[in-house]
Amino acid sequence: MNGFEKASSGRRVLRVLSFLIVLVALAALAYYASQWKKEVVVRDFVIDGASIISERELLSRMAPFQGRNLQKLDVQELKQRILVIPYLRDAEISKELNGIVRVVVFEREPLAVTAIDGQVLVIDREGFLLPRTKGCSERFPNLLQITGITHLRIARNNLRQLDRQDIELIRQFLVALSESEYASLLIREFHLADNGMAWCLALQAPTRFIVGNDGNYKEKLKKFEIFWQKVVSKKGFDAYETVDLRFRDRIFTRDPVYPEVPQNVSL
């Protein structure tokens, strides 16, 4: 074997030894990392995305999991424990190597308020009825009032939920209201009705403005604005009992009926 062959063989041996050393080092690191992970416990929780739900409420629900082995922590068990909070729609939970559990919360979106059995409740985008909390009231102080709710079912987490058609009607009305010029500043209540005669009330006015159950609320609210400007502002808030906005080119009104007051006549 000449000098060149010896040098080449030596380099190969060196490469093999280097590879084996690296392999052993990686195996050792993996072993110690595995042992270290087994000893890491849940040290703290980091919450992202909470604005209606208080962090204190979330932390109190997760407190029993603090100090548990991080590797053995059941993420689904933790998730189910916090999903009982009414305003929590969903959550993503991840473990971090330093003993931190990160919880990203997705809250329900309040749309309106209602009163059932004397209790003020919030209606979310999916039609769930939620307790009115301080956090919700602070973030959404001017929610539209909904009346006439008659169809409810018990859904997940024992929350009551509106009928699909009813919540879809409410969403359509709110979208049109948000796109209106100034109707959103006047209308304070939307009343559901099974007979296709859904109506709304404006501030300071007892008049029922009938908008129906067949949608097209943008056009009807535009007629409401015109009627308010040209008629209500001149004749007064209580000039009509009902104003029917359901028809394309016409508006039908009904005068209020006042009870007759008997008078004493001296003979």
C-alpha atoms as one frame of an Amber mdcrd trajectory, in Angstrom:
protein
   0.000   0.000   0.000   1.559   3.275  -1.085   1.398   6.575   0.819  -1.615
   7.887  -1.092  -3.718   4.788  -0.305  -2.748   4.974   3.394  -3.766   8.625
   3.609  -7.092   7.910   1.874  -7.833   5.007   4.210  -6.984   7.148   7.232
  -9.424   9.843   6.129 -12.183   7.269   5.765 -11.576   5.942   9.246 -11.595
   9.490  10.601 -14.902  10.223   8.902 -16.451   7.059  10.312 -15.199   7.889
  13.814 -16.519  11.451  13.520 -19.891  10.144  12.404 -20.048   7.697  15.295
 -19.121  10.430  17.783 -21.841  12.732  16.451 -24.339   9.856  16.519 -23.498
   9.026  20.123 -23.720  12.717  21.077 -27.140  13.067  19.457 -28.371   9.925
  21.170 -27.138  11.257  24.499 -28.817  14.618  23.901 -32.062  12.890  22.940
 -31.919  10.779  26.090 -31.272  13.713  28.394 -33.899  15.816  26.611 -36.399
  13.000  27.091 -35.528  12.745  30.767 -35.759  16.530  31.137 -39.181  16.648
  29.454 -40.450  14.004  31.861 -39.492  16.241  34.763 -40.976  19.488  33.385
 -44.273  20.464  35.001 -46.939  22.984  34.016 -45.588  26.223  35.432 -47.952
  28.829  34.019 -50.649  29.590  31.437 -50.470  32.284  28.754 -53.855  33.393
  27.392 -54.304  35.096  24.015 -57.481  36.509  22.473 -59.596  37.088  25.578
 -61.519  40.372  25.663 -65.015  39.503  26.918 -63.969  36.571  29.086 -61.838
  37.569  32.059 -58.425  35.940  32.347 -59.190  35.328  36.017 -62.126  33.103
  35.057 -60.013  31.123  32.598 -57.131  30.729  35.040 -59.463  29.557  37.801
 -60.809  26.833  35.508 -57.261  25.724  34.582 -55.734  25.972  38.073 -56.069
  22.209  38.852 -53.715  21.472  35.935 -50.883  23.625  37.268 -47.979  21.515
  38.563 -48.904  18.484  36.478 -46.340  16.810  34.261 -46.221  18.821  31.038
 -45.617  15.838  28.803 -48.553  13.898  30.252 -50.936  16.870  30.209 -54.141
  15.935  28.360 -54.855  18.947  26.144 -58.379  17.752  25.319 -59.234  17.356
  28.998 -58.037  20.892  29.663 -59.981  22.197  26.666 -63.224  20.562  27.790
 -62.802  22.083  31.227 -62.715  25.646  29.883 -65.324  25.185  27.131 -68.052
  25.286  29.791 -67.510  29.074  29.912 -70.522  30.401  27.935 -68.645  33.063
  25.947 -65.919  30.631  24.852 -66.641  29.258  21.377 -63.369  27.362  20.865
 -59.765  27.200  22.049 -56.364  26.105  20.750 -53.955  24.792  23.401 -50.236
  24.162  22.927 -47.390  23.136  25.223 -44.076  25.017  25.339 -40.794  23.527
  26.538 -40.367  25.878  29.478 -43.471  24.635  31.280 -45.796  27.195  29.704
 -49.196  26.188  28.319 -50.464  28.660  25.714 -54.229  29.007  25.318 -55.645
  30.894  22.332 -59.340  31.572  22.903 -62.035  32.275  20.331 -64.949  34.126
  21.880 -68.570  34.224  20.845 -69.687  37.377  19.026 -72.595  39.202  20.714
 -75.255  40.480  18.305 -78.211  41.598  20.414 -79.899  41.386  23.803 -83.219
  39.987  24.945 -85.126  39.405  28.171 -86.561  35.992  29.046 -88.259  35.262
  32.355 -87.018  38.572  33.704 -83.364  37.812  32.890 -81.398  39.949  30.432
 -79.494  37.696  28.014 -77.102  38.235  25.130 -77.691  36.619  21.725 -74.524
  35.630  19.861 -74.025  35.199  16.100 -75.017  31.517  16.259 -78.163  32.236
  18.240 -76.933  31.054  21.639 -78.318  32.796  24.718 -75.554  33.942  27.068
 -75.604  35.649  30.457 -74.968  39.378  30.236 -71.598  39.985  31.881 -69.724
  43.126  32.805 -67.119  42.435  30.117 -69.781  42.113  27.423 -71.645  45.236
  28.559 -68.446  47.277  28.481 -67.454  46.134  25.001 -70.961  46.119  23.487
 -73.014  48.784  25.288 -75.587  49.462  22.530 -76.835  46.077  21.377 -80.235
  45.950  19.662 -83.071  44.579  21.785 -84.892  41.505  20.435 -88.423  40.595
  21.530 -90.976  37.981  20.482 -88.657  34.945  20.896 -90.766  31.794  21.167
 -88.660  29.009  19.621 -85.726  27.796  21.716 -83.844  24.517  21.989 -81.229
  23.174  24.390 -77.870  22.940  22.616 -74.343  21.987  23.703 -73.108  23.018
  27.143 -76.790  23.274  28.139 -77.025  26.649  26.405 -80.352  27.625  24.900
 -80.335  28.474  21.197 -82.731  30.321  18.915 -84.391  28.725  15.925 -82.212
  28.916  12.775 -84.724  30.993  10.858 -85.065  33.460  13.719 -81.319  34.040
  14.116 -80.908  34.349  10.338 -83.655  37.000  10.324 -81.917  38.897  13.120
 -78.571  38.762  11.284 -80.119  40.058   8.053 -81.822  42.923   9.875 -78.629
  43.883  11.715 -76.581  43.872   8.509 -79.087  46.203   6.844 -79.181  48.364
   9.972 -75.380  48.711  10.001 -75.444  49.821   6.350 -78.238  52.365   6.828
 -77.668  56.101   6.802 -79.147  56.875  10.210 -81.778  54.217  11.012 -79.261
  52.544  13.313 -79.338  55.670  15.497 -83.127  55.487  15.844 -84.197  51.843
  15.969 -83.956  50.257  19.417 -86.004  47.041  19.161 -86.701  44.265  16.649
 -89.715  42.026  17.296 -89.971  38.505  15.835 -93.403  37.350  14.686 -94.498
  33.954  13.326 -97.149  35.508  11.078 -94.584  37.195   8.814 -95.197  40.528
  10.508 -91.853  41.202  12.190 -91.614  44.821  13.271 -89.276  47.307  14.877
 -89.580  50.229  17.273 -87.726  53.515  17.198 -86.603  55.723  20.062 -89.403
  57.676  21.755 -91.964  56.346  19.268 -94.628  53.717  20.119 -95.304  53.164
  16.401 -94.630  49.649  15.118 -92.770  49.758  11.792 -93.628  46.477  10.061
 -90.730  45.055   8.029 -91.913  41.432   7.665 -89.971  38.170   7.555 -88.978
  38.104   3.880 -85.736  40.103   4.090 -84.898  43.013   1.792 -84.399  45.088
   4.937 -82.018  47.562   3.337 -84.776  48.941   1.108 -87.324  48.915   3.954
 -85.006  50.809   6.290 -84.414  53.386   3.575 -88.187  53.914   3.416 -88.221
  54.123   7.202 -85.658  56.945   7.072 -87.627  58.852   4.448 -90.893  58.407
   6.357 -89.258  59.510   9.602 -87.822  62.621   7.993 -90.917  63.669   6.058
 -93.766  62.524   8.317 -92.771  61.600  11.866 -90.606  64.658  12.381 -93.596
  66.854  11.449 -96.625  64.974  12.831 -95.031  63.642  16.018 -93.870  60.300
  17.437 -97.321  58.901  18.222 -99.188  59.868  15.078 -99.602  56.254  13.906
-100.125  52.876  15.516 -98.411  50.973  12.680 -96.465  51.862   9.554 -96.195
  49.004   7.049 -92.942  49.146   5.049 -93.238  45.758   3.312 -94.509  46.950
  -0.068 -92.282  48.279  -2.814 -93.926  51.553  -3.847 -96.320  52.236  -0.985
 -96.407  52.703   2.742 -99.562  51.846   4.640-100.317  53.472   7.962-102.829
  52.845  10.688-103.994  55.515  13.056-104.016  54.810  16.776-107.329  53.887
  18.324-107.979  55.684  21.559-110.567  54.286  23.988-113.631  56.412  24.480
-113.795  58.083  27.856-117.336  58.119  29.256-118.467  61.536  30.284-120.868
  62.431  33.054-123.695  64.562  31.717-125.823  66.484  34.191-129.502  66.684
  33.375
